Amino acid sequence: MKDGSTFQGYLRDDSRVGVRNHVLVLSSVACANGVVNAIGRAVPEAKVIVHPEGCGRGPEDVGVTWRTLSGLGKNPNVAAVLVVGLGCEFITAPGLAQDIAGVNKPVEHLVIQDEGGSKKTTKKGIDIVKKLVKHAKSIQPTACGLDSLTLGLECGGSDALSGVTANPLVGRLSEWLVEQGGTTMLSETTEMIGAEHVLARRAATTELGDRIVELVRKQRKLTEDILGDLAHMVISPGNIEGGLTNIAEKSLGCIIKAGTSPLQEIVEYGAPASKKGFVFMDTPGSDVFSLTGMAAGGAQIMIFTTGRGTPVGFPIVPVIKVSSNSDIYRKMEDDIDINAGRLLEGDSMDDLSRELVDFFTRVADGEETKAEANLQDAVSIFTASPPF
């Protein structure tokens, strides 16, 4: 286990700290995705984020998408950003770039219709990104406190052992990080159904507890409206094959990832936390939607438990994978970092907790996770309404 309370991170001008030093090429609208991908192919040192949003939505969804894209650009793991837009969309490249630049990092933008088309924009974008990469390489890591870290908590492809091994193990890490003065961020409101009363008891105030119950009540009503009598089965086929029988079982396992620390704050999808300690982000239950929301909310590292196995990672945030059983670890060893199934084979929770804390701090120091090494970069932005 690593000794001390610091790691080598990248101190940003807004006083936040990154565990990575990426240059990001970001599309403001789906129509710019081709150019963004072309720039990324030409400058592989950069990270790209493309998505199907940016236009053709109502005001509420446009607001959520804007907040999410801006948050991804502002994430402290990002040293500099190029925003690429088309020119006739709701979420404009100049406006988004100006918003991101509010945290005092280098941000540039290109508009395809103004630059003379895709090829000319791509060529200019390549030159800009090469310049931004050079800038990022000039930034040297420095000793930073663990209290500057926000850890996003995720579970997906869960099985009956997730709530027995992997999620309680991650709960130990969550408690440890909160003790260091850091922040842990739980997500997936759908996976609170049946466990909301347990989570509400951990709220620092009565108002927070009541809000948790209300958020889950709304999510429960939505699933009942869609699934009717089968609402209690809002789990995946893989969950069922893994031994889970209903959403309440999954939910009880899900909330253990946050340990036992008091709940300090509830934030909207893609919004940053304003308080330290254990916070909750209101997201859908879908894995990639949740990862995207927490990354936009400023999480510098995310941890993802799985019993069925999933390789999903995220472009700008290292994702640590923890398996609930040794069988899936052996089958997907190239994708999973820590095997919590060892808890069923004689290893103690204390020993494995120390191992996970040590790996977490090494990732903060720059060690690659399996998802990073495999370039498992997935992004999905949550919108509540169908496009028009």
Secondary structure, DSSP 8 states (H G I E B T S, - for coil): ---SSEEEEEE-TTS-EESS-EEEEEESSGGGHHHHHHHHHH-TTSEEE--S-SSS--HHHHHHHHHHHHHHHH-TTEEEEEEEE-SSSSS-HHHHHHHHGGGS--EEEEEHHHHTSHHHHHHHHHHHHHHHHHHHHT---EEEEGGG-EEEEEE-S--TTTTTTHHHHHHHHHHHHHHTT-EEEE--GGGGTTTHHHHHTTBSSHHHHHHHHHHHHHHHHHHHHHHGGGGGG-S-HHHHHTT--SHHHHHHHHGGGGTT--EEEEE-TT---SSSEEEEE---S-HHHHHHHHHHTT-SEEEEEESS----B-SSS-EEEEESSHHHHHHTTTT-SEEGGGGGTT--HHHHHHHHHHHHHHHHTT---HHHHTT-B------SS---
